[in-house]
Amino acid sequence: MKRPASNATAVFDGSVYSKFVKSYASREDAFQELGVGLRCLSHCGRAVKKDGKLTYLRCRLRPDGTWAALLRQESGGAVELWEHPSMWNKHTEGLESKGKRGFASLEERQALTAALGSSATSKPGAALRATRLDKQKPVKKTQLKQVQRLRKALSGLWFRSRTVGQFRELVAKASAVPKDAMKGYICHSKIERTGKKYRATVIATTPFLQRRFVNAKECPVAIDGGFKFNLLGWPLHVFGSINPAGEFGIAALALTSTMEHGHVAEMLKGFRDTTVKITGKCANKLFAMSDAEVAHRRALTDVYGAGNVMCFFHLKQAVRDNLYKRMSGTKKEKDAVWKWMSEDIDVVRAARNKLDFASRGAALKAEWLQKGLDKKACWTDKLDRSYDLVSNFCTQWLEAIPEWFVGATGGAGVPGTNNAAEATIKQTRVDAGQVACSVGELLHFILDQVQTASRSEWVSTADRPISARLWLKAAKFQTLFDTDQVRCYEKYSLRLFVSCPRDADAADDVSKRAPLPLKRAESLAAAFLAQVDGNPTTMEQLRRFNGSADGAKPNQCK
């Protein structure tokens, strides 16, 4: 052991540390509580010297470099803290810099460490506020920056170079394919160092879930992610399929250390390859449901060859939040604007094909510009670049991510939202106790979660339930075809069924609307075909087409 050159009073004899203080489960636990490496004034855990199983501690603020305590490592990894009777309580006496470097006391740092550890919050401000509200002493002079630094050090304990071996050991113990198909295991894992950071991928599933996933051939694949599950803030992904009833069936829970496209694709590929080994089948998917997260969308296409479908709920939520954030005015004024914006978006969603979607999008843009929405909701970023809500909507939802209209799936029965997968993430967070735990604890949790999911009922062919009232209404409506209530118009080998437009909210029932003259039906159908061919029309005309009837909208039949 190399000793300091000018350290005449240093003591490196373990026998002189005769007063036992306490024991710790590991050397790392002792370092955490004693504040090794932190700027703390009232204890001696600032510097260390290791000699075999003995670790000497001292406060670096002491000019004479007194080594006041030691940690003695026992069998099994546990350590004991021993004091030097003449040095332990005197190592900070007479220090002029006391109170100017870091926390004012060991107790203050320990109180905040407990708040960050027990509450497992990833928000330093919340931990600081919690200690003040709970009147944990002393916390009055602590600064937020100090808590942030403490949280960074605390997070580092969970996954730094000295503990990564333990994490590898946990993964290795759970990586064998179990005989019980309902038992959770790590089907794919990869932990590697990239620069100063570790890049980690861990996927938990069960053989039963893997077989269920590949057997659900016709079900779109779905994915969603959540943060704040662990102290490091790594995203947790729920991955699986959505049946026609809109129910989500988990296939795996995956943890990645980044949200990069390549990393997410690597994770999905790892699940796909191991699933092929288990089942002997490759589950390519026709469609993939997700929100606007680029990493998820690109990875699903790259790995499963799936066509992306955008969640309509997330789209509306994003546009609404943007409006309320950017537009000036009262809430009542914003509510009024959002009402007609939402209706216009619904009209565009009803598009039957890409040309129809482009036509409706052009009409929406023209109407929003005419109403001055670009001037009502505009902003400038930090680089003095100007934006407005109209151009932002068109760029994001009409050009970059347009797969949210009805005809985007070519008539396939794909649910319109990713709410089922998002609800699963929410429920998973509830099951985890709404706290962010260590990576090791999260690993055990997701293994238990996939076992629970294996026992839950999920049928890939389940249909969306339809009430008897709607079936009766549909049967009644069927009798109106080829009558003066619902006219049939044939052109271009297409049969279009047209009814009188809805003139009032009470006219939802087509059977109660006025009879439709043949010439009027032909004009409505011709106008509809014109806008389907990509000729922009007005939003008012589109509303009339879409409002022909609930169930009697212009329809294409073979």
C-alpha positions as CSV (number, residue, x, y, z in Angstrom):
1,M,0.0,0.0,0.0
2,K,1.4,3.4,-1.0
3,R,1.4,5.9,1.8
4,P,1.3,9.7,1.6
5,A,4.8,11.3,1.6
6,S,3.9,13.9,4.3
7,N,1.8,12.0,6.7
8,A,3.8,11.6,9.9
9,T,0.8,11.1,12.2
10,A,-1.0,8.6,10.0
11,V,-1.7,5.3,11.7
12,F,-1.8,2.1,9.6
13,D,-2.0,-0.4,12.4
14,G,-5.4,-2.1,12.5
15,S,-5.0,-3.1,16.2
16,V,-5.2,0.5,17.4
17,Y,-8.8,0.8,16.2
18,S,-10.4,-0.7,19.2
19,K,-13.9,0.7,19.4
20,F,-16.5,-1.2,17.4
21,V,-19.2,1.1,15.8
22,K,-21.5,-1.0,13.5
23,S,-21.4,-3.5,10.7
24,Y,-22.6,-3.3,7.0
25,A,-23.7,-5.9,4.5
26,S,-21.0,-4.8,2.1
27,R,-18.2,-2.3,1.6
28,E,-20.3,-0.3,-0.9
29,D,-23.1,0.0,1.8
30,A,-20.6,1.4,4.2
31,F,-19.2,3.8,1.6
32,Q,-22.7,5.1,0.9
33,E,-23.6,5.8,4.5
34,L,-20.2,7.2,5.5
35,G,-20.1,9.5,2.4
36,V,-16.9,8.3,0.9
37,G,-15.9,10.7,-1.9
38,L,-18.4,13.3,-0.8
39,R,-17.6,16.8,0.5
40,C,-18.8,16.2,4.1
41,L,-17.3,18.0,7.1
42,S,-18.2,16.1,10.2
43,H,-17.0,12.6,9.5
44,C,-13.9,10.8,8.3
45,G,-15.2,9.2,5.1
46,R,-13.7,11.6,2.7
47,A,-10.6,9.6,1.7
48,V,-9.7,5.9,1.8
49,K,-6.6,3.7,1.8
50,K,-7.0,-0.1,1.2
51,D,-4.6,-2.7,2.6
52,G,-5.9,-6.2,2.0
53,K,-9.2,-6.5,4.0
54,L,-8.6,-3.3,5.9
55,T,-9.9,0.1,4.5
56,Y,-8.7,3.2,6.4
57,L,-10.8,6.3,6.4
58,R,-10.0,9.9,7.1
59,C,-11.3,13.5,6.4
60,R,-9.1,15.2,3.8
61,L,-9.8,18.6,5.4
62,R,-7.5,17.6,8.3
63,P,-4.1,19.1,7.6
64,D,-2.3,16.4,9.5
65,G,-4.1,13.6,7.6
66,T,-5.4,11.7,10.6
67,W,-6.8,8.2,9.7
68,A,-9.6,8.1,12.2
69,A,-11.4,4.8,11.4
70,L,-11.2,1.6,9.4
71,L,-13.5,-0.9,7.8
72,R,-12.6,-4.5,8.4
73,Q,-13.9,-7.0,5.8
74,E,-15.3,-10.2,7.2
75,S,-16.2,-13.5,5.5
76,G,-19.2,-13.3,3.2
77,G,-18.5,-9.7,2.1
78,A,-19.8,-8.0,5.3
79,V,-17.7,-5.3,6.8
80,E,-17.3,-3.8,10.3
81,L,-16.6,-0.1,11.2
82,W,-14.0,0.5,14.0
83,E,-13.0,3.8,15.5
84,H,-9.7,5.1,16.7
85,P,-10.6,6.2,20.3
86,S,-8.4,9.4,20.2
87,M,-9.2,10.5,16.7
88,W,-12.8,9.8,15.7
89,N,-14.5,12.6,17.6
90,K,-11.8,15.2,17.0
91,H,-11.0,15.0,13.4
92,T,-12.9,18.2,12.5
93,E,-12.1,20.3,15.5
94,G,-10.6,23.7,14.6
95,L,-11.3,23.5,10.9
96,E,-11.7,27.0,9.5
97,S,-13.4,25.7,6.4
98,K,-16.2,24.1,8.3
99,G,-19.6,24.8,6.8
100,K,-18.2,26.0,3.5
101,R,-17.8,22.7,1.6
102,G,-20.8,20.5,0.9
103,F,-23.3,19.5,3.5
104,A,-23.1,21.0,6.9
105,S,-23.4,17.7,8.7
106,L,-23.4,14.0,8.3
107,E,-26.9,13.8,9.6
108,E,-28.2,16.2,7.0
109,R,-26.7,14.1,4.2
110,Q,-28.0,10.9,5.7
111,A,-31.5,12.3,6.0
112,L,-31.5,13.2,2.3
113,T,-30.0,9.9,1.3
114,A,-32.8,8.2,3.1
115,A,-35.4,10.3,1.3
116,L,-33.8,9.5,-2.0
117,G,-33.4,5.8,-1.2
118,S,-36.7,5.0,0.6
119,S,-38.9,7.1,-1.6
120,A,-36.7,6.1,-4.6
121,T,-37.6,9.3,-6.3
122,S,-35.7,10.5,-9.4
123,K,-36.6,14.1,-8.6
124,P,-34.0,15.7,-6.2
125,G,-36.3,18.6,-5.6
126,A,-39.1,16.3,-4.3
127,A,-36.6,14.6,-2.0
128,L,-35.5,17.9,-0.5
129,R,-39.1,19.1,-0.1
130,A,-40.0,15.8,1.5
131,T,-37.3,16.1,4.1
132,R,-38.4,19.6,5.0
133,L,-42.0,18.7,5.3
134,D,-41.3,15.7,7.4
135,K,-39.1,17.8,9.6
136,Q,-36.1,15.5,9.4
137,K,-33.3,17.3,11.0
138,P,-31.2,19.1,9.9
139,V,-32.2,20.1,6.4
140,K,-32.7,23.9,6.5
141,K,-29.5,24.9,4.8
142,T,-29.2,22.2,2.2
143,Q,-29.1,23.4,-1.4
144,L,-30.8,21.7,-4.3
145,K,-27.5,21.4,-6.2
146,Q,-26.1,19.4,-3.2
147,V,-29.1,17.0,-3.4
148,Q,-28.7,16.6,-7.1
149,R,-25.0,15.7,-6.6
150,L,-26.0,13.2,-3.9
151,R,-28.6,11.6,-6.1
152,K,-26.1,11.2,-8.9
153,A,-23.7,9.5,-6.5
154,L,-26.6,7.3,-5.2
155,S,-27.6,6.3,-8.7
156,G,-24.0,5.4,-9.5
157,L,-24.0,2.8,-6.7
158,W,-26.7,0.8,-8.5
159,F,-24.8,0.3,-11.7
160,R,-21.2,1.4,-11.7
161,S,-18.1,-0.7,-12.6
162,R,-17.8,-2.2,-9.1
163,T,-21.4,-3.5,-9.0
164,V,-21.9,-4.4,-12.7
165,G,-20.6,-7.9,-11.9
166,Q,-23.4,-8.4,-9.5
167,F,-25.9,-7.4,-12.1
168,R,-24.4,-9.8,-14.6
169,E,-24.7,-12.5,-12.0
170,L,-28.4,-11.8,-11.5
171,V,-29.0,-11.9,-15.2
172,A,-27.0,-15.2,-15.6
173,K,-29.0,-16.9,-12.9
174,A,-32.3,-16.2,-14.6
175,S,-31.2,-16.8,-18.2
176,A,-31.8,-20.6,-18.4
177,V,-34.9,-21.7,-20.3
178,P,-37.3,-23.0,-17.6
179,K,-39.0,-26.4,-17.8
180,D,-42.2,-24.7,-16.6
181,A,-43.6,-22.7,-19.6
182,M,-45.2,-20.2,-17.2
183,K,-42.0,-19.3,-15.4
184,G,-40.2,-16.1,-16.2
185,Y,-36.7,-16.0,-17.5
186,I,-34.2,-13.6,-19.3
187,C,-34.5,-14.6,-22.9
188,H,-31.9,-12.1,-24.1
189,S,-29.4,-9.9,-22.4
190,K,-26.4,-7.8,-23.3
191,I,-24.3,-5.7,-21.0
192,E,-21.3,-3.9,-22.6
193,R,-19.2,-0.8,-21.8
194,T,-19.3,2.1,-24.3
195,G,-16.8,4.7,-23.2
196,K,-17.6,5.6,-19.6
197,K,-21.1,4.2,-19.6
198,Y,-22.6,0.8,-19.7
199,R,-25.0,-0.2,-22.5
200,A,-27.5,-2.7,-21.1
201,T,-30.4,-4.7,-22.6
202,V,-32.5,-7.2,-20.7
203,I,-35.7,-8.9,-21.9
204,A,-37.9,-10.9,-19.5
205,T,-40.6,-13.3,-20.8
206,T,-41.9,-16.8,-20.5
207,P,-41.9,-19.7,-23.0
208,F,-45.8,-19.5,-22.9
209,L,-45.8,-15.8,-23.8
210,Q,-43.4,-16.4,-26.7
211,R,-45.6,-19.1,-28.2
212,R,-48.7,-17.0,-27.7
213,F,-47.1,-14.1,-29.5
214,V,-46.1,-16.1,-32.6
215,N,-49.5,-17.8,-32.8
216,A,-51.2,-14.5,-32.9
217,K,-50.2,-14.0,-36.5
218,E,-53.0,-11.7,-37.5
219,C,-52.8,-9.4,-34.4
220,P,-50.9,-6.2,-34.8
221,V,-47.7,-5.9,-32.7
222,A,-47.8,-3.0,-30.1
223,I,-45.2,-1.4,-27.9
224,D,-45.0,1.4,-25.4
225,G,-42.4,2.6,-22.9
226,G,-42.3,4.2,-19.5
227,F,-39.6,5.9,-17.4
228,K,-39.1,6.4,-13.6
229,F,-39.1,2.6,-13.0
230,N,-35.5,2.7,-11.7
231,L,-33.1,5.2,-10.2
232,L,-31.1,5.4,-13.4
233,G,-34.1,6.5,-15.4
234,W,-33.8,3.7,-18.0
235,P,-36.9,3.1,-20.0
236,L,-39.0,-0.1,-19.5
237,H,-40.8,-1.4,-22.6
238,V,-44.0,-3.4,-22.7
239,F,-44.1,-5.4,-25.9
240,G,-46.9,-7.7,-27.3
241,S,-50.0,-7.9,-29.5
242,I,-53.4,-6.3,-29.7
243,N,-56.4,-8.5,-30.6
244,P,-59.5,-7.3,-32.6
245,A,-61.2,-6.5,-29.3
246,G,-58.5,-3.9,-28.5
247,E,-57.0,-6.0,-25.6
248,F,-53.2,-6.0,-25.2
249,G,-51.4,-9.3,-24.6
250,I,-47.9,-9.0,-23.2
251,A,-45.1,-10.9,-24.9
252,A,-42.2,-9.4,-23.0
253,L,-41.0,-6.7,-20.6
254,A,-37.7,-5.2,-21.7
255,L,-35.2,-2.8,-20.1
256,T,-32.7,-0.8,-22.1
257,S,-30.3,1.8,-20.9
258,T,-31.0,4.2,-23.8
259,M,-34.0,5.1,-26.1
260,E,-31.9,5.2,-29.3
261,H,-33.4,3.6,-32.4
262,G,-30.5,1.2,-32.9
263,H,-30.7,0.1,-29.2
264,V,-34.5,-0.5,-29.3
265,A,-34.1,-2.4,-32.6
266,E,-31.4,-4.6,-31.1
267,M,-33.7,-5.4,-28.2
268,L,-36.6,-6.4,-30.5
269,K,-34.2,-8.5,-32.6
270,G,-33.0,-10.3,-29.5
271,F,-36.5,-11.2,-28.6
272,R,-37.3,-12.3,-32.2
273,D,-34.3,-14.5,-32.5
274,T,-34.7,-16.2,-29.1
275,T,-38.4,-16.7,-29.8
276,V,-37.6,-18.5,-33.0
277,K,-35.3,-20.9,-31.1
278,I,-38.1,-21.6,-28.6
279,T,-41.0,-21.9,-31.0
280,G,-39.4,-22.7,-34.4
281,K,-41.6,-19.9,-35.9
282,C,-40.8,-16.4,-37.1
283,A,-43.6,-13.9,-36.3
284,N,-43.5,-11.2,-38.9
285,K,-46.4,-8.7,-38.5
286,L,-48.4,-6.8,-41.0
287,F,-49.0,-3.8,-38.8
288,A,-47.5,-2.2,-35.7
289,M,-49.3,0.1,-33.3
290,S,-47.4,2.8,-31.3
291,D,-47.3,6.4,-30.5
292,A,-45.1,9.0,-32.2
293,E,-41.9,7.7,-30.5
294,V,-39.5,7.5,-33.5
295,A,-37.3,4.7,-31.9
296,H,-40.3,2.4,-31.5
297,R,-41.7,3.1,-34.9
298,R,-38.5,2.6,-36.8
299,A,-37.5,-0.5,-34.8
300,L,-40.8,-2.3,-35.3
301,T,-40.5,-1.7,-39.1
302,D,-36.9,-2.8,-39.2
303,V,-37.3,-6.0,-37.2
304,Y,-40.8,-7.2,-37.9
305,G,-41.4,-5.6,-41.3
306,A,-44.6,-4.0,-40.0
307,G,-46.4,-1.0,-41.4
308,N,-46.8,1.6,-38.7
309,V,-50.2,2.8,-37.4
310,M,-50.3,5.9,-35.3
311,C,-52.4,6.0,-32.2
312,F,-55.2,8.5,-32.8
313,F,-55.6,9.2,-29.1
314,H,-52.0,10.3,-28.7
315,L,-52.3,12.5,-31.8
316,K,-55.3,14.3,-30.4
317,Q,-53.7,14.6,-27.0
318,A,-50.6,16.1,-28.5
319,V,-52.4,18.7,-30.7
320,R,-54.7,19.7,-27.8
321,D,-51.7,20.2,-25.4
322,N,-49.9,22.2,-28.0
323,L,-53.0,24.5,-28.5
324,Y,-53.5,25.1,-24.8
325,K,-49.8,25.8,-24.4
326,R,-49.3,28.1,-27.3
327,M,-52.5,30.0,-27.8
328,S,-53.1,33.1,-25.8
329,G,-56.6,33.7,-24.3
330,T,-58.9,32.4,-21.7
331,K,-59.7,28.8,-21.1
332,K,-63.2,29.3,-22.5
333,E,-61.7,30.7,-25.7
334,K,-59.3,27.8,-26.0
335,D,-62.1,25.3,-25.4
336,A,-64.1,26.9,-28.3
337,V,-61.2,26.7,-30.7
338,W,-60.3,23.1,-29.7
339,K,-64.0,22.0,-30.3
340,W,-63.9,22.9,-34.0
341,M,-60.3,21.8,-34.4
342,S,-61.2,18.4,-32.9
343,E,-64.1,18.0,-35.3
344,D,-61.9,18.9,-38.3
345,I,-59.3,16.3,-37.3
346,D,-62.1,13.7,-37.0
347,V,-63.1,14.5,-40.6
348,V,-59.6,14.0,-41.9
349,R,-59.4,10.7,-39.9
350,A,-62.3,9.4,-42.0
351,A,-60.3,9.4,-45.2
352,R,-60.5,6.2,-47.2
353,N,-57.2,6.2,-48.9
354,K,-54.0,8.4,-49.3
355,L,-55.5,10.6,-52.0
356,D,-58.6,11.1,-49.9
357,F,-56.4,11.9,-46.9
358,A,-54.3,14.4,-48.9
359,S,-57.5,16.1,-50.1
360,R,-59.0,16.4,-46.6
361,G,-55.7,17.5,-45.1
362,A,-55.5,20.3,-47.7
363,A,-59.0,21.4,-46.9
364,L,-58.2,21.4,-43.1
365,K,-55.1,23.5,-43.7
366,A,-57.0,26.0,-45.8
367,E,-59.7,26.4,-43.2
368,W,-57.4,26.8,-40.3
369,L,-55.4,29.5,-42.1
370,Q,-58.6,31.2,-43.0
371,K,-59.6,31.3,-39.4
372,G,-56.2,32.7,-38.4
373,L,-55.2,29.8,-36.3
374,D,-51.5,30.3,-37.4
375,K,-51.6,33.8,-35.9
376,K,-53.5,32.8,-32.7
377,A,-51.1,30.0,-31.8
378,C,-47.5,30.9,-32.8
379,W,-44.2,30.9,-30.9
380,T,-40.5,31.6,-31.3
381,D,-37.8,29.2,-30.0
382,K,-34.5,30.1,-28.3
383,L,-32.8,30.5,-31.8
384,D,-35.5,33.0,-32.9
385,R,-37.1,30.5,-35.3
386,S,-40.8,31.0,-35.8
387,Y,-43.4,28.3,-35.6
388,D,-47.2,28.2,-35.7
389,L,-49.7,25.5,-34.9
390,V,-51.0,25.0,-38.5
391,S,-47.6,24.4,-40.0
392,N,-46.6,22.3,-37.0
393,F,-49.6,20.1,-37.4
394,C,-49.2,19.7,-41.2
395,T,-45.5,18.9,-40.9
396,Q,-45.9,16.4,-38.1
397,W,-49.3,14.7,-38.7
398,L,-49.9,15.1,-42.4
399,E,-46.4,14.6,-43.7
400,A,-44.0,12.9,-41.2
401,I,-46.5,10.6,-39.4
402,P,-49.7,10.3,-41.5
403,E,-50.7,6.7,-40.6
404,W,-53.6,7.6,-38.4
405,F,-56.5,7.8,-40.8
406,V,-59.1,5.0,-41.2
407,G,-57.9,3.9,-44.6
408,A,-54.2,3.6,-43.6
409,T,-54.6,-0.1,-42.9
410,G,-56.4,-0.9,-46.2
411,G,-59.5,-2.1,-44.4
412,A,-57.7,-4.4,-41.9
413,G,-59.3,-4.6,-38.5
414,V,-56.6,-2.7,-36.6
415,P,-57.6,-0.8,-33.4
416,G,-57.3,3.0,-33.7
417,T,-55.4,3.6,-30.5
418,N,-52.5,2.2,-28.5
419,N,-54.3,2.8,-25.2
420,A,-54.3,-0.9,-24.2
421,A,-50.4,-1.0,-24.2
422,E,-50.2,2.4,-22.5
423,A,-52.7,1.1,-19.8
424,T,-50.4,-1.9,-19.3
425,I,-47.4,0.4,-18.6
426,K,-49.6,2.4,-16.2
427,Q,-50.7,-0.8,-14.4
428,T,-47.1,-2.1,-14.3
429,R,-46.0,1.1,-12.6
430,V,-48.9,0.6,-10.0
431,D,-47.8,-3.0,-9.4
432,A,-44.2,-1.7,-8.8
433,G,-45.5,0.5,-6.0
434,Q,-45.2,3.8,-8.0
435,V,-41.5,4.0,-7.0
436,A,-38.2,3.9,-8.8
437,C,-36.1,1.0,-7.5
438,S,-32.6,-0.2,-8.3
439,V,-31.9,-2.1,-11.5
440,G,-31.5,-5.3,-9.6
441,E,-34.9,-5.0,-7.9
442,L,-36.5,-4.1,-11.2
443,L,-35.1,-7.3,-12.7
444,H,-36.8,-9.4,-10.1
445,F,-40.0,-7.5,-10.5
446,I,-40.3,-7.9,-14.3
447,L,-39.7,-11.6,-14.0
448,D,-42.6,-11.8,-11.6
449,Q,-44.7,-9.6,-13.9
450,V,-44.3,-11.9,-17.0
451,Q,-45.2,-14.9,-14.9
452,T,-48.4,-13.1,-13.8
453,A,-49.1,-12.2,-17.4
454,S,-48.8,-15.8,-18.4
455,R,-51.6,-16.8,-16.1
456,S,-53.9,-14.0,-17.4
457,E,-56.5,-14.7,-20.1
458,W,-55.9,-13.2,-23.5
459,V,-57.5,-14.6,-26.7
460,S,-55.9,-13.5,-30.0
461,T,-59.2,-13.9,-31.9
462,A,-61.5,-12.1,-29.5
463,D,-63.9,-9.7,-31.2
464,R,-64.8,-6.3,-30.0
465,P,-68.2,-6.7,-28.1
466,I,-71.2,-5.1,-29.9
467,S,-74.4,-4.5,-28.0
468,A,-77.6,-6.2,-29.1
469,R,-79.1,-2.7,-29.7
470,L,-76.5,-2.0,-32.4
471,W,-77.1,-5.3,-34.1
472,L,-80.8,-4.6,-34.2
473,K,-80.1,-1.1,-35.6
474,A,-77.8,-2.6,-38.3
475,A,-80.4,-5.1,-39.3
476,K,-83.0,-2.4,-39.6
477,F,-80.6,-0.3,-41.6
478,Q,-80.0,-3.1,-44.0
479,T,-83.6,-3.0,-45.2
480,L,-83.1,0.6,-46.4
481,F,-80.7,-0.2,-49.2
482,D,-81.8,0.5,-52.7
483,T,-84.8,2.5,-51.4
484,D,-85.4,6.2,-51.6
485,Q,-83.8,6.4,-48.1
486,V,-80.4,5.0,-49.2
487,R,-79.8,5.3,-52.9
488,C,-77.3,3.2,-54.8
489,Y,-75.1,5.0,-57.3
490,E,-72.8,3.0,-59.6
491,K,-69.7,4.4,-61.3
492,Y,-66.2,3.1,-62.2
493,S,-67.4,-0.4,-61.1
494,L,-68.1,1.0,-57.7
495,R,-71.4,0.9,-55.8
496,L,-71.9,3.8,-53.5
497,F,-74.8,4.0,-51.1
498,V,-75.9,7.6,-50.3
499,S,-78.5,9.0,-47.9
500,C,-79.6,12.5,-47.1
501,P,-77.0,14.4,-45.1
502,R,-77.5,14.9,-41.4
503,D,-79.1,18.3,-41.0
504,A,-79.4,18.1,-37.2
505,D,-78.1,16.1,-34.3
506,A,-81.5,14.4,-34.0
507,A,-81.2,13.0,-37.5
508,D,-78.8,10.1,-36.5
509,D,-81.4,7.6,-37.6
510,V,-81.3,7.3,-41.4
511,S,-84.8,5.9,-41.5
512,K,-86.2,9.1,-40.1
513,R,-84.5,11.4,-42.7
514,A,-86.2,12.8,-45.8
515,P,-86.2,10.6,-49.0
516,L,-83.3,11.2,-51.3
517,P,-84.0,12.1,-55.0
518,L,-82.0,10.1,-57.5
519,K,-80.3,13.3,-59.0
520,R,-79.4,14.5,-55.6
521,A,-77.8,11.1,-54.8
522,E,-75.8,11.2,-58.1
523,S,-74.5,14.7,-57.3
524,L,-73.4,13.8,-53.8
525,A,-71.7,10.6,-55.1
526,A,-69.9,12.5,-57.9
527,A,-68.6,15.2,-55.5
528,F,-67.4,12.4,-53.2
529,L,-65.6,10.7,-56.0
530,A,-64.0,13.9,-57.0
531,Q,-62.5,14.5,-53.5
532,V,-61.4,10.9,-53.3
533,D,-59.4,11.4,-56.5
534,G,-57.4,14.1,-54.7
535,N,-59.2,17.2,-55.6
536,P,-59.3,19.4,-52.5
537,T,-62.8,20.3,-51.3
538,T,-64.0,22.3,-48.4
539,M,-64.3,21.1,-44.8
540,E,-68.1,21.9,-44.9
541,Q,-68.6,19.5,-47.9
542,L,-66.5,16.8,-46.2
543,R,-68.6,17.2,-43.0
544,R,-71.7,16.7,-45.1
545,F,-70.3,13.5,-46.7
546,N,-69.2,12.1,-43.4
547,G,-72.5,13.0,-41.8
548,S,-74.6,11.2,-44.3
549,A,-75.5,8.8,-41.6
550,D,-73.9,6.8,-38.7
551,G,-73.6,3.6,-40.6
552,A,-74.8,5.2,-43.9
553,K,-71.7,7.1,-44.8
554,P,-70.8,6.8,-48.5
555,N,-69.6,3.2,-48.6
556,Q,-67.8,1.1,-51.1
557,C,-69.0,-2.4,-51.7
558,K,-67.9,-5.1,-54.0
